[in-house]
Amino acid sequence: MKITNMLVRYCFGLMLLLVFGVAYAQSDCKSRGDLDVQYCDENKDLVADSPKDAKRFKNPGTLVFTYTPVEDPAVYESAFKPFTDHLAKCTGKRVVFYQVQSNAAEIEAMRSGRLHVGGFSTGPTAFAVNIAGAVPFAVKGTEKEFQGYNLIVIVKKDSPYQKLADLKGKKFAHTSPSSNSGHMAPLALFPAQGLTPDKDYKILFSGKHDSSVMGVNSGDYDGAAVASDVYHRMGTRGQINEDNFRIIYRSQKFPTSSFSYAHDLEPKFRDQMLKCFYDYRFTAEMQKTFDGADRFVPVTYLKEWEVVRKVAEGSGESFNRAAYEKESAREDAARKKAAEEKAGKK
């Protein structure tokens, strides 16, 4: 009985410590912006500041890296192998590639501390910043500029569709609710072209950009909104023949996937790791895979992601926790439905 009472008092004390600790963290923060409650942004650069308490810094023995699952994660584990080998040698740490199956899973991995650095696709980068404390620092590119992509709408070349308005009432695929080019940009940009999502057509979520492309190729969809870089990579790898498609819409240029680190990495190690990224030059095979990019180009969320934030505002979307939970539920449902439909065809 005495041991039980001691355990109860210990658990109650621990609960109070956690409650008061969170309350203190909230009251001690002078500026947060759109960041979740456990983060602070006192320098107002829109990303989470490093923890004030050095005890919260992380210097992991094994560095966990991943890349956005816009296609089969195994493709990217192989594509980034030369770089992850370099990163291991450069930092003196074991580096593992963590395969994630969805944007939500990648964001949750960083929020929970299981992911230290990785590539987030354009739209989910904003959720990663606000929900998971991610700090974008680079985009693939060249000495002249960082790499970007366009939202494109593809149809089969032998189809009758020549402009967006022709797809009213047709089977049209978006990728996932958190995707910039695959969902939020269409919401903001299509109405001016005579096509309003969820009014002129029912949004069908495919789950991934490559799934949307293959769905148009097979006839499951009449058209799809996808990222131009993913589409062209699929052509380069021989997964599709681009001559079988027609692009009927192309948007302005957006920054491609961001590379972001967890805000609580120990500063000295973080700076060492960033230098490892910036000094690296892609192998010939990586350059082929990533559309000629040969390096990691420095960027900031404040500047380079401004256009993405404006598109989200224009589509009526936001990047706070309520929106994230809503979009995560929709993304999970869309992925489950796509998997069920795929299984039903076998």
N, C-alpha and C positions, 0 to 999 in steps of 0.2 A: 504494500500500500504506500509506504514511504517513497519507494522508487517511482511509483506511478505518479504521486503528487509532485515529486521533483521534476519529472518529465513534463507534466502539464504546465508547471510554472516556467520551465525552460522554453517550451514551445510558445507560451503566451508572451514571454519576454522577447523572444525572437520575432514574433509577429508585430509587437509594438515597435521594435527596432526598425523593422522593414517599413512599417507605416510612416513612422516619424522621419525615417531616412528619405523616403520618397517625398514627403511633405517639405522637408528641408531643401531637397534638390529643386523642387518646384518654386519655393519662395526665394531661393538664392539666385535664381536665373532672372536677369534683367531684361533679356530679349530672347524670344523663341521663334517668332514668325510662324511658319507653317509646320515646323518640326514637332514631332511627338513629344510628350511630356518629359521623357527622360533625357532629352537633349537640350542644348543651349546654343544660341547664336548671338553672342554679345558683340562680335565684330561685324555682324550683319552682312556676311557674304553668302547667306542663305543655306549654308551647310553647318553641320554640328561641329562645335568647338571640341578640342581635345579636353578630356576630363581635367578638372582643377586638382583633383586628388591623384597624386602620382601612383597611389596604390591600385588604381583602376586601370593603369596602363597594361597592355598585353604585348608580350614578346614571345610568340609561340615557338615551340621547338619544331613543330611541323607546320609549314605554311600551306594553307588550303586555298587553291585557286580554281576558278571556274569561268565559263563563258556562257553568255545568254543562249537559252535553248530555242533559238529561232529555227533550227534544224535539228537533226539527230545529234544529241550531245557527243556521241562516240566520234563523229566527224571532227569535232573541234578538239577533243582530247588528243587525237592523232595530229591535227594541224598545228597545235601549240606545243607539241612535244619538244622541238628544238629550243623553244623559248623557256619552257619549264625546266629543262635541263640546265640552261644558262642561269635561270633564277636561283636554282639550288646551289650551283657553284658560286654565284656572285654573293649570295647571302650567307652561305655556309649552313643552310638549313635543308631539311628534307622537304620537298614540294610535292604535293599530291593534287591531281585534278579531280574535282568533285563533280560528278555528273548530276545535273538537276533536270527535271522534266517539265518545269513550268516557271514562269516569271515569279509567281507567288512563292514557289519553293526556294528560289534563289534569294529573294528578298528576306524570307523568313530565316534562311541559313545565316545571313549576315546579321540580322537583328538578334538572333539567339547566340551569336558568337562562334558559330561553327564555320563560318566563311570569313577569310581575312582580306582577300582581294579578288576582284574578278571583273569580267565584262558584263555590263547590263545594257540591254537594248534601249533604244532612245526614250520611249515613253516610260517604261518601268524604272529608268534611272531616277526620275523625279520621285516616284514612290520609294525607291531605295534610299534616297536622300532624306526624305521626311519621316519614313517609318523605321528605317534600319540604321540610320546614322552613317550612310555611305558618303564618301567624299570623292567625287569625280576628279581625276587628275590628268587623264590622257585619252586620246582618240587615235586610232590607226591613221597613218598618213604618210606624207613625204616631206622632204626638206622645204618645199614650197607651201604646202597647205595641209590641213587636216582633211581626212576623208569624210565625204558626206554621201547621202543617197536621196532618192526621190520616192515619194509615194507614186506608184504607177497602178493603172487599172489594166488588166490583161483580159483578153477574150480569145477564143480560137480564131485563127486566121480565116477559116472558111465560114465563120458565123456572119450574120447580117449586121452586127452591132458596130456602129462607127463613132458614136459619141455616148457620153454618160446617160443622157436622157433616154437613149434607146433601151436601157436596161430596166426601165420601170416595169415592175411586176415580174421580174425574172429572178432566177436563183443566183443570189449575189453573196459572195463570201467575204467576211472580215476574219481576222486571225484570232485575237483575244482582246478582251475589254481594256486591258492596260496598255496595249500596243499603240504607239504614235501613228505610224503609217498604216497599220492594220485595223485601226478603229477610230481613234480620236481625231486624226486629220481628216478622214472622210466625213465625220460628223460636222466638222467646221467648214470644209472646203467644197463638198459636193453640192449643197443647195444652190450656190451661185452658178453651178453648171447645169441646173435643171433637174437634179436628182437628190431627193431628201431621204437619207437612211431612216428606216423604220416607219416611213410613210409611203414612199414610192416602191419600196421593196422590204421584205422581211430579212433582217440581218441573220445570217447563218454563220456561226463561229466554227472555224475549222480547227483551231487550236494552235497552229503554227503556219508560218509563211510558206514553207515547202509543201505543207498539206493543202493550202489554198491553190498553189500553182498546179500540183498534181491533180487536184479536184477539177480545175478547168480543163486540164489535159484529157482527163477521162470522161468529161461531160457531166460530172456531178454538179458543177456550177457553170452558169453562163458567163460569169465574170467574177473577178476578185481584186481586192485592193491589197497590194503587197509592196514590200521594200525592193527597190530596184537592184540593190547589191545582192540580195539573196537570190533573186530571179536570175541575174546574170551569172552568179557563181554556179547555179544549177546547170546552166547551159554550158559553162566551161568544163564542168565535171562530166558532162554527157548524160545527166539525169533527164534532161529535156532537150528538144530541138527548138531553139528560139524561133526558127522559121515557121513553126506551127502555130505561133501566137501573133496577136496584134496588140500593140499598146495604144489605147484610145485616150489616155489621160496621163499627164506627168506634172507633178507639183513642183514647187520651189525646193531648193536643197535644204536638207536637214543634217545635223551632225549624226554620224553613225554611232554605234555602240560605245558607251563610255567605259573606261577602266577606272574602278573606284576602290578605295581602301576603307576598312573599318575605322571609324573616327577615334577609337581608343587604342590604336597601335602605339607602342612606346615611340616617342618622337625620334630618337636617334636611330632606332631600327627602321622606322617608317622612311626617314630621309635616305638611308642606305638602300632600301628597297626601291624607292622612286628613282634613284640614280641608276640602279640595275635596269629598270624599264627604259629610261630615257637614253641610255648609252647603247642599248641593244639594237642591232640591225638585222632585219628579217632575212632568213635564208631564201634562196631562189624559189624553193617550193612554197614557202609561206607567202612570198610576194605573188606567186601565181594564184594561190588560194584566196588571198585578200585583195584582189583587183589592183595589184601594183603597189600597195602600201609597203613601205620598207622600214617603218619605225613607229614608235609611240610619240605622238605630238602633244605637248602640254596644252591643256584647256582648263577652264573653270566653269563651274555650274552657273555662276552668276552671269557670265557673258555668253558663252556658247549655247547654253540651254534656254536663253531668253525666248527664242522663236518657238521652242517646244511649249514653254509655259503659256505663251500667247495663243497658240493653237488650242491648247486645253481650255483656256478661258473662253475662246470663241465657240467651242463645242459644248460649253456648259459643264465641263468636267473640272475636277479639282484633284489635288494630290494629297489630301489629308487622310487620317485614319478611317474615317467613316466611308470615304470613297474607296479606299483600298480594300476594306472588308467587303464592300458591295461588289467591287470588281473581281476580287479573289473568288467569291462565291460563284459569280457568273463564269469566270474562267474555268473553275473546277467542273461546273455543270456542262460547259461547252466541250471540254476535253473528254468528259465521260461520254457525252452523246456522240462525239466524233468516233471514239473508240468502239462504242456499241454498233454504230452504223458500219464501221470498217469490218467488225467481226461478223456482222450480219451478211456481208457480201461474200464471205469465204465459203 
